[in-house]
Amino acid sequence: MILRRSLILMGLTGLLPIVVLGSAYGAVTLREQRAALDRQAALASRSTARLVGREIAATVDAVKMISRSPSLDAGIDRARFTRLGLRLMEDHRDWATLSIADSEGNRVLDLPQPIGGSLGKVVDPVSLARAVRTREAQVGHVVRGPGEVVAFAVRAPVLQRGAVPYVVSAVIPVQAMQHLLFAEEVPADWRLRLFDKRGAVIAQSGAAEGDAVQSVVTAVPEAGWHVEVAVPRGSFAALTRQTRFVLIGGGVMALALFAALGFALSLELRRFRQRQAATVQAQRLEALGRLTGGVAHDLNNLLTPILGGLDLLRGRIGEDPKALRYIDSATSSAERARSLVARLLAYAKRQALTPEAIDVPAMLADLQELLQRSVGPTIQCTIQTTPDLPAVRADRNQLELAVLNLVINARDAIKTGSRISGAIIVDVRPPRREDIRGLPRGEYLALAVHDDGCGMDAATLRRAMEPFFTTKAGDRGTGLGLSMVHGFAEQSAGRLMLESAPGQGTSATLILPTTEAPAPTHDQARDRPTRTAEILLVDDDPAVREAAAEVLRAHGHLVAEAESLSQGMAALHGAPATALVITDYMMPGGTGGEFITRARDAGLPQPFLLLTGYTDAAEDLPGDVPQLRKPFRERELLDAVDALLA
């Protein structure tokens, strides 16, 4: 009896702290899970709002481009504008009508046919008057028009000698926005809604109204709309039921095995959390990298024919200074887009690093306009260099991205609180002895970014380079900037150092190894050789293929085209005089690596040049095949061809 009571007392004594701790753990777990639901809802709301904003911004840009059409320069060239408008509406299938109205709101032209069967007043005169008054593009109210069609208009004024004679409008039914709510993966019982400026529901998906107990609302600044993500009552009730079940089951089992099981459970729980955190972190980085890399790859394919076409136009336009100025402006914008895509690919780690000798002062001089534009007019960004500095060996795109990240971090540190002005100094100098202590023996260069912002305390400074750690609001930073710079410095055999104190600003110093190799001159022109040859061009993108073929033909080469691996093999067998094969990597029916391997196995002797946006998993590519990264300029393509034909 005494033994039994002792065992019962011992069991109760052991069970009591476990129940108490289990209850506390259950409460904490429930709170964390509810917080996770809140974070997921906020993320879905922000992501959907950004997607809607990008859609609206793209439409605004398209309508603004139409408003600047030469067909509107002197009155309305109806035939010319109709051809242009119908062609653009084929690319924007969600546009119901493309309309031109005068400044009084009278519709002058509707494409493809008049709204309601005849021309008349615009349905939403308020937004048209605002476009005329502000001379800026506007997103109109959601209104019900002829035929009970609910739609909104994106308007852009036509500016002529300081006046606004016309306004171009794209009328978009609200049903065209519905698919944007399904782009974000959320539980099926969650509700997503899109509201216009006046609070009317534009689109909705998910559970019925009235079932939600908590919602997150995010504004869409491009249109003045907002997105609501609502979590239903059942999601929180399920968490409560799960927590109760775990507590009851744990209490019953703890009565017999509380000591051993408690120890094993705590150990396994700790390991599980570590694995889960590592998995979630890896998935977030991988998803972000794949998204960024995929978008950048598609942009490369879009930029390739743009740059090729501009280069061809430059050679055919003659001496028209106005046309040349337009071409120079377009080429400059395309080159900036090309540089941005390269930075995206470098961030996503979807392109091979290409270390080269870099003249850092010259690179910073090229970046100064971008850096100053990034920090705004109230902050002075100054570059200081020391004469006769050696070149560093690093990847140019990653180094430019690292400098931009450091400068943007400095800008945010200055603007913390109520400050709106300050100073940022980008300083290039030989490193101090303590800067390179612990690094491999060799010569180094220091690139430091100083700011007079709020600074960091010791605790923040210790965690500053952790991925996703940030002191900024959730919509202002990802916490990836410093961790990217740190990773780049480590991969480049250097280091990143931070020095900061509250109220005394921050200094971020990037230490990189130097090289005796001279920095390349990227824009140096050279004479074209006179040799021409028969070339086979294989690419599944007709725009890229046409642009590259025209460049080669313009310089005397005979070019045969193919759009797949099978067509390429057939063309090679049918044209033994082919001197060079230029091929894309990703193609229907196989990859460029498979194409090259099959051609070599068949005994075909032609050299190959690979065109690629990025080789994410090109294990099948022979190591001796040169690559030309998309987008490429006319000179780069011809140089690569000349090197293989020499």
Order of alpha helices (4+ residues) and beta strands (2+ residues): alpha-alpha-beta-beta-alpha-beta-beta-beta-beta-beta-beta-beta-beta-alpha-alpha-beta-alpha-beta-beta-alpha-beta-beta-alpha-alpha-beta-beta-beta-alpha-beta-alpha-beta-beta-beta-alpha-beta-beta-alpha
